[in-house]
Amino acid sequence: MNLRRDVFQAIADPTRRAILLLVATQAMTAGVIASNFDTARPTVSKHLQILTECELLKQEQNGREIYYHINAERMKDVADFIEPFRAMWEERFNKLEDIMKNYKGK
C-alpha cells in the first residue's frame, strides 16, 4: 500500500528540518548530508526519501552522484499556508506587548 506522505509530518521531524536547512543554500549528496549527523547513512537516506516524496527536496543526477536540493516552490506553498497563523500570533503578541507597557507604566 502506497501512502501519500504529508509535508507537515515530514517537517515535524527535527532531523528532516536539519536536512532542509543544510540543503537550503547548496545541493549536496546523501553522503555529505549524512556526514552532518550521528546516525547511520541508511537512516539519513530514509529521511531523504520522505522529503523527496513530499516534494520538499528534488534529486539531480550528476554522473554517478545524486544531489539533493531544496524545492523552493513547495517550501513557498508551506510558508503560504502558515502565514495567516503567523500573522494572527504576531497581532496577539503585539496586543500583549501593549498591555504589558501600560501595566509597567502604572
C-alpha positions as CSV (number, residue, x, y, z in Angstrom):
1,M,0.0,0.0,0.0
2,N,1.5,3.3,-1.1
3,L,0.6,6.1,1.4
4,R,0.9,9.7,0.3
5,R,3.4,11.5,2.5
6,D,2.2,14.6,4.4
7,V,4.5,17.5,4.2
8,F,3.7,18.6,7.7
9,Q,4.5,15.2,9.1
10,A,7.8,15.4,7.2
11,I,8.8,18.7,8.7
12,A,7.7,17.7,12.1
13,D,10.9,15.6,12.4
14,P,13.9,17.6,13.7
15,T,16.4,15.6,11.6
16,R,14.4,16.3,8.4
17,R,14.2,20.0,9.3
18,A,18.0,20.0,9.8
19,I,18.4,18.4,6.4
20,L,16.3,21.1,4.8
21,L,18.5,23.8,6.4
22,L,21.6,22.0,5.1
23,V,20.5,21.9,1.5
24,A,18.8,25.3,1.6
25,T,22.0,27.1,0.3
26,Q,23.6,24.4,-1.8
27,A,22.9,21.0,-3.3
28,M,24.5,18.0,-1.5
29,T,24.9,14.3,-2.0
30,A,23.4,11.9,0.5
31,G,26.9,11.1,1.8
32,V,27.7,14.8,2.5
33,I,24.3,15.2,4.2
34,A,24.8,12.0,6.3
35,S,28.2,13.2,7.5
36,N,26.5,16.0,9.4
37,F,24.6,13.6,11.6
38,D,25.5,10.9,14.2
39,T,23.2,8.4,12.6
40,A,23.6,5.6,10.1
41,R,23.6,6.5,6.5
42,P,20.5,4.3,5.8
43,T,18.6,6.4,8.4
44,V,19.5,9.6,6.6
45,S,18.6,8.0,3.3
46,K,15.1,7.2,4.6
47,H,14.8,10.9,5.7
48,L,15.8,12.0,2.2
49,Q,13.3,9.6,0.7
50,I,10.5,11.1,2.8
51,L,11.5,14.6,1.9
52,T,11.7,13.7,-1.7
53,E,8.3,12.0,-1.7
54,C,6.8,15.2,-0.1
55,E,8.5,17.2,-2.9
56,L,10.4,19.3,-0.4
57,L,13.6,18.1,-2.0
58,K,14.5,17.5,-5.6
59,Q,17.0,15.0,-6.9
60,E,19.5,15.8,-9.6
61,Q,21.7,13.1,-11.2
62,N,25.3,14.3,-11.9
63,G,27.3,11.4,-13.2
64,R,27.2,8.7,-10.5
65,E,26.2,11.1,-7.8
66,I,22.7,12.2,-6.8
67,Y,22.4,15.7,-5.5
68,Y,19.6,16.9,-3.3
69,H,18.4,20.4,-3.4
70,I,15.5,22.3,-1.9
71,N,12.3,22.7,-3.8
72,A,11.6,26.4,-3.3
73,E,8.2,26.3,-4.8
74,R,7.0,23.6,-2.4
75,M,8.5,25.4,0.5
76,K,6.7,28.5,-0.6
77,D,3.4,26.5,-0.5
78,V,4.1,25.5,3.1
79,A,5.0,29.1,4.0
80,D,1.9,30.4,2.4
81,F,-0.2,28.0,4.4
82,I,1.5,29.0,7.6
83,E,1.4,32.8,7.0
84,P,-2.1,33.5,8.3
85,F,-1.3,31.8,11.5
86,R,1.9,33.7,11.9
87,A,0.1,37.0,11.3
88,M,-2.6,36.1,13.9
89,W,0.0,35.3,16.6
90,E,2.0,38.4,15.8
91,E,-1.1,40.5,16.3
92,R,-1.8,38.8,19.6
93,F,1.8,39.3,20.8
94,N,1.6,42.9,19.8
95,K,-1.6,43.4,21.8
96,L,0.1,41.6,24.8
97,E,3.1,43.9,24.5
98,D,0.9,47.0,24.6
99,I,-0.9,45.7,27.7
100,M,2.5,45.0,29.4
101,K,3.7,48.5,28.5
102,N,0.6,50.0,30.1
103,Y,0.9,47.8,33.1
104,K,4.6,48.9,33.6
105,G,3.6,52.5,33.4
106,K,1.2,52.2,36.4
